[in-house]
């Protein structure tokens, strides 16, 4: 286990978000990424909450942004070094963004995410 301080971890999340291909970033709509510094729910490294793009209709308006939450302590607990944390943050963020695009856990696992 490694403990990455809050600000350093947030920088890792920002860099991971910046690495999302621009063509995907352009179609992401009304979604925020947040960092929780606690462990979060048991067994989760991240959590998507919202209405996936594939389920939005013409009635989708005036709603709060979807939220991709990344759990710092949960990720740090399974990593042994900074490089491993950086990679796990990226993998977790990609996984949660996949949910924003309407991809379920089964398919994400089939794709290796």
Secondary structure, DSSP 8 states (H G I E B T S, - for coil): -----HHHHHHHHHHHHHTS-HHHHHH--SEEEEEESS--STT-SEEEES--GGG--TT--S---EEEEEEHHHHHHT-SSHHHHHHHHHHHHHHHHHHHTT--HHHHHHTT-
